[in-house]
Amino acid sequence: MFMKVVLVGCGGALGSILRYLCMILFTHYGWNSAFPSATLFVNVVGSCLIGLLAGWSMTTLPALSMDVKLFVMVGVLGGFTTFSSFSLDFLQLVERGQWGLALTYACLSMLLSFFAVFSGIALVKALP
């Protein structure tokens, strides 16, 4: 049990570092101004990656081991994606009176992330 906790913790640390690096890149290139595009990006990419891994695990080769699932899917992708950051970004847009941006952001985050998971699984199932 302890090793499983360590796997999730190490994966979560790696995912959080990757998310932070994305935030730095988006800020450096000016893509994170009024709209929280970096958070949207990591949530959509993380959703696609978890869809790809889930699809791969269900359809090809041997299923991923529980340790790999814990490290990558729960740890890395759990640390990389940012529902709490999403919620805070949404609240900050609302507090600034930017209701249109807030609703656009919430809808895009949910729809694109759902689409990304579906696409990841569908892509893996379509492979020979």
Salt bridges, closest charged atoms under 4 A:
ASP67 OD1 - LYS4 NZ 3.16
